[in-house]
Amino acid sequence: MDTAKLETCPICKSVNHKNNVYVKKGDKVKIHVECADCGSFVARYTLLRYSSDKPFETLLIKLRCFQLSSSREVLKDVEAFGLEIASEFGYVKNLVKERNEQRKVEELIDQTFCF
C-alpha cells in the first residue's frame, strides 16, 4: 500500500522546514531537515538520487557519464523524466491530502522492509 505524509517538527509540530544539503566528496549527499519555525532538528535523509524542478538539467547531469546514440533519444528521455517527476509529485500530494497519515516516518519506512 502506498502512503505519504507531511513531515512535522517533533518540538513545535510545524510543517515548515528548511533542507540543509550536506555534500562531502566520496560520501552520499545528506539532507538535514530543520524546522523553519523553531530551528529544531527534524530528520536526516541520505539521497540515492536527486531531482530538481528542472528535470532537463537534472537528467543531463545524470546522463553525462553515458554515451547516447542520438539527440532524439536524449529528448525522449528528458520528456519522460519530466513527466515522471510531475506525475509522482501530484500523486504524493494527493496521498498526503486524502489519507492524513498519522504514523511516524520511521514506521512508514519500516513497513517497506517488513512484509
PEFENNOR-V792748 format. One record per pair of residues at least 24 apart in sequence whose ideal C-beta (glycine too) atoms are under 10 Angstrom apart, sorted by the first residue. I is the first residue (numbers start at 1). J is the second residue. If there is no record, write none. Layout:
BEGIN
[[I/J] [I/J]]
END
This chain:
BEGIN
[[1/99] [1/111] [2/91] [2/92] [2/95] [2/99] [3/92] [3/95] [3/96] [3/99] [3/101] [3/103] [3/107] [3/108] [3/111] [3/112] [4/91] [4/92] [4/93] [4/94] [4/95] [4/96] [4/97] [4/98] [4/99] [4/101] [4/108] [5/92] [5/95] [5/96] [5/99] [5/100] [5/101] [5/102] [5/103] [5/104] [5/105] [5/108] [6/93] [6/96] [6/97] [6/100] [6/101] [6/105] [7/33] [7/35] [7/42] [7/43] [7/45] [7/104] [7/105] [8/35] [8/42] [8/104] [8/105] [9/33] [9/34] [9/35] [9/36] [9/37] [9/38] [9/39] [9/40] [9/41] [9/42] [9/43] [10/35] [10/40] [10/41] [10/42] [10/43] [10/104] [11/35] [11/37] [11/38] [11/39] [11/40] [11/41] [11/42] [12/37] [12/38] [12/39] [12/40] [13/37] [13/38] [14/38] [14/40] [14/42] [15/42] [17/42] [17/43] [18/42] [19/43] [19/45] [20/44] [21/47] [21/50] [22/46] [23/47] [42/105] [43/105] [43/106] [45/105] [51/81] [51/82] [51/84] [51/85] [51/88] [51/89] [52/85] [53/82] [53/85] [53/86] [53/89] [54/82] [55/79] [55/80] [55/81] [55/82] [55/83] [55/84] [55/85] [55/86] [56/81] [56/82] [58/82] [58/85] [59/85]]
END
